[in-house]
Amino acid sequence: MLHNAFICCITSFVFSMTAMPQENETDKFKSRHSVGIAIGHAHVFEGRDAEGNKAVLGLPMWAFDFRRNG
């Protein structure tokens, strides 16, 4: 049973890779800029609460990424 599931997964993977479209060599588009924005949170295990007691803090975070290509 496990052997059949493994064969099925491998076969699905191979067929999905061959069905993906290939890039056209005639397309000459090249982006000049890329922008990325990320939001999330971070856990600080050495944090302190309002009374000064040790506490795990969950703090918001954000990131901005700008890249100029050429």
N, C-alpha and C positions, 0 to 999 in steps of 0.2 A: 504494500500500500504506500509506504513512504517512498519507495523507489519510483512508483508511478507519478507521485506528486512532484518529485524532483525532476523527472523527465518532462513533465508538463510545464513546470516553471522555466526550465532551460529552453524548451521549444518556444514558449511565449516570448521570452526575451530575445531570441534570435530573430523571430518574425517581426517583432516591434522595431528592432534595429534596422532591418532591411526595408521596412516600410517608411522610414523617416525620409523626408525630402532632402535632396542634396542641394547645396548652394549652386547658384548659377554663376559661371565664370564671367559672364558678360556684365553682371552688376558691379559697378565701380563706386557705389555709395560708401563714403567713409565719414563717420560722425566726427565732429570737431570737439564736442563737449559732452560730458556725461555728469549727471547730478544724481546723488543718492541721499535719501533721508531715512533715518532709522529712529524709532522710539521704542522704549522698553523699560526695564527696571533692573536694579542691582540689589543684591543682599549684602549688607555690611554686618559682619558678625562681631565686630569690636565696637559697636555703637553704644551710645548712652541715651537714656530717656530723659525727660524733663527734670526728674529728681536726682539724676546722676548715676542711676543704677545701670548695670550692663544690660543691653537689650539688642536683639537682632533687628536691624532697620531695613525696611524695603524702600529704597529711594528711586525716584524716577530718573531716567536718563534719556538723552537724545544725542544724535550725531548727524552731521551734515558733511557730505563728501562731494567735492567738485573736482573734476579732472579735465584738463585741457589736453586733447590728443593732437599734438602737432602744431 
